[in-house]
Every structure is written in C-alpha cells, then in structure tokens.
Amino acid sequence: MMLTSAIFKPGKTMRELLKMKHPARRAILAVGGVGFLYVITSAILAVTGAVPTAPVFFGRDVDNYYFWQMIFVLPMILAGWLGAAGVIRVLERREKDRPGFCGTAALAGVALSSPLFLAWIPSAVEAAFMAFGMGQGEWVGLFSNSGPGQTAYLVFYAAAAALALRNFMLAARLLRNKSGLGAVLAGFAAAAAAIGTYVSFIR
C-alpha cells in the first residue's frame, strides 16, 4: 500500500518512485490517504461540538472550525504538498538529468505523508475520546498543565516537524543525486512551507 510505504519506508519509496513513469500519480494516493484521515477526524470533532485547543488565525470562528476544516482540509493538504514541491523545484538547479516537476512532486508527497500522519494521531485520539462522551473541558484539562499528557501531546508535533525536515532534505538530496548545502536549504525551505501551511490552517 502506497500510504504505508510512504510512512514507514520513505527513503525506499522515494527511490522507487523515481524509477516510475508517472510517479506523482502514486504519491497523491499517500497524500490523499492521510488527508482523508483528517477529514474523518474533523467530521467527528465537528459532530461532537469540539473547538480547537490551539489558537486560530485570520479571525476564523472557533465554534464551527471543525466543520469547515472537514470541508477544506483535504484541498489544503494537497495545496501544501504542491506548494512544498514548488519550493524545492524553484531552488533546484535546472539540469537535463534531473527529474521534472512530477518527480519532485512525487518525492514531496512521500516526504509529507509520514509527518502528516504523525501529527494526525493527537487529533485522532481526541476524536475518539469525544466520540465516547468526553467533554471539551475534560480534554483541555488533560493538557492545560505541565505533565506527562502535555509533554506527550507536544512531542508528537515536535517529532512531526523534525520528520518533515528530515524527509524533505532527503527528497532534495535524491533529486540532486548528491548531498550538499543546496539540498539542505531546499529541503529546509520546503519543510518550512509545509509546516507553515499546517500551523496556519489545521487544528
């Protein structure tokens, strides 16, 4: 399964995609698969009346936040994927033996899938608890004070950010077929774009 491979074997999956004729078609299955998980959890949170526990931006209404996230999260994730691929592409040197945008998008899709999945886990846990009757106040109470719960919650997001940085740097290196400062900078910029999109819109 493409999503499973992208999550657990990103390096191997990237190398295999580069050998395919239409690699982006396979990568979109991984990105879309994770996006669909966000749609499901957003729907559950919307139905149970949950509101975001993190600040929201751009003056959006927290009361209906998850309803709108349910509708827009998949397009937003796909836009973040293509945006990150575009960043790598812009910062790549144009050489004849380098993969085109489809190849870049394929590797960016794999790079994005595993950190997105990791960042999805806390919201999946929240959706499960809310579906079984936990109130919003109880959920907030678990993480409002310093302790194991808050630490574990933050570790998931920190690990997802670190994984995104690592994966995008790997993608940039494979596209260049060598390591170096250019690959590091391209990977860092792409990861920053993806993380920025997530932080701005997804709760």
Solvent accessible surface area in square Angstrom, and as a share of the most:
residue,aa,sasa,rsa
1,M,179,0.80
2,M,18,0.08
3,L,22,0.11
4,T,64,0.37
5,S,40,0.26
6,A,0,0.00
7,I,25,0.13
8,F,146,0.61
9,K,112,0.47
10,P,15,0.09
11,G,10,0.10
12,K,112,0.48
13,T,6,0.04
14,M,0,0.00
15,R,111,0.40
16,E,76,0.34
17,L,1,0.01
18,L,59,0.29
19,K,174,0.74
20,M,71,0.32
21,K,177,0.75
22,H,84,0.38
23,P,10,0.06
24,A,21,0.16
25,R,161,0.59
26,R,99,0.36
27,A,0,0.00
28,I,75,0.38
29,L,107,0.53
30,A,0,0.00
31,V,0,0.00
32,G,20,0.19
33,G,25,0.24
34,V,0,0.00
35,G,0,0.00
36,F,115,0.48
37,L,41,0.20
38,Y,3,0.01
39,V,33,0.19
40,I,72,0.36
41,T,7,0.04
42,S,1,0.00
43,A,28,0.21
44,I,59,0.30
45,L,1,0.01
46,A,30,0.24
47,V,130,0.75
48,T,50,0.29
49,G,54,0.52
50,A,2,0.02
51,V,42,0.24
52,P,14,0.09
53,T,66,0.38
54,A,47,0.37
55,P,102,0.64
56,V,33,0.19
57,F,87,0.36
58,F,143,0.59
59,G,81,0.78
60,R,76,0.28
61,D,80,0.42
62,V,61,0.35
63,D,103,0.53
64,N,77,0.39
65,Y,9,0.04
66,Y,6,0.02
67,F,89,0.37
68,W,133,0.47
69,Q,14,0.06
70,M,53,0.24
71,I,79,0.40
72,F,111,0.46
73,V,3,0.01
74,L,55,0.27
75,P,71,0.45
76,M,50,0.23
77,I,6,0.03
78,L,48,0.24
79,A,57,0.44
80,G,9,0.08
81,W,11,0.04
82,L,82,0.41
83,G,37,0.35
84,A,0,0.00
85,A,0,0.00
86,G,22,0.21
87,V,44,0.25
88,I,0,0.00
89,R,57,0.21
90,V,111,0.64
91,L,81,0.40
92,E,11,0.05
93,R,152,0.55
94,R,147,0.54
95,E,81,0.36
96,K,213,0.90
97,D,122,0.63
98,R,38,0.14
99,P,39,0.25
100,G,38,0.37
101,F,88,0.37
102,C,81,0.49
103,G,6,0.06
104,T,1,0.01
105,A,2,0.02
106,A,0,0.00
107,L,0,0.00
108,A,0,0.00
109,G,0,0.00
110,V,0,0.00
111,A,0,0.00
112,L,14,0.07
113,S,0,0.00
114,S,4,0.03
115,P,7,0.04
116,L,11,0.05
117,F,53,0.22
118,L,44,0.22
119,A,6,0.04
120,W,42,0.15
121,I,45,0.23
122,P,7,0.04
123,S,10,0.07
124,A,22,0.17
125,V,63,0.36
126,E,9,0.04
127,A,2,0.02
128,A,48,0.37
129,F,93,0.39
130,M,12,0.05
131,A,60,0.47
132,F,186,0.78
133,G,63,0.60
134,M,42,0.19
135,G,31,0.30
136,Q,41,0.18
137,G,59,0.57
138,E,107,0.48
139,W,5,0.02
140,V,62,0.35
141,G,43,0.42
142,L,90,0.45
143,F,42,0.17
144,S,68,0.44
145,N,113,0.58
146,S,104,0.67
147,G,28,0.27
148,P,123,0.77
149,G,30,0.29
150,Q,47,0.21
151,T,78,0.45
152,A,50,0.39
153,Y,47,0.18
154,L,103,0.51
155,V,83,0.48
156,F,66,0.28
157,Y,62,0.24
158,A,65,0.50
159,A,40,0.31
160,A,8,0.06
161,A,39,0.30
162,A,60,0.47
163,L,51,0.25
164,A,4,0.03
165,L,57,0.28
166,R,127,0.47
167,N,0,0.00
168,F,0,0.00
169,M,52,0.23
170,L,21,0.11
171,A,0,0.00
172,A,0,0.00
173,R,82,0.30
174,L,27,0.13
175,L,4,0.02
176,R,20,0.07
177,N,135,0.69
178,K,109,0.46
179,S,82,0.53
180,G,38,0.36
181,L,130,0.65
182,G,27,0.26
183,A,4,0.03
184,V,65,0.37
185,L,97,0.48
186,A,0,0.00
187,G,0,0.00
188,F,111,0.46
189,A,31,0.24
190,A,0,0.00
191,A,1,0.01
192,A,51,0.40
193,A,38,0.29
194,A,8,0.06
195,I,56,0.29
196,G,33,0.32
197,T,32,0.18
198,Y,37,0.14
199,V,76,0.44
200,S,26,0.17
201,F,69,0.29
202,I,6,0.03
203,R,36,0.13
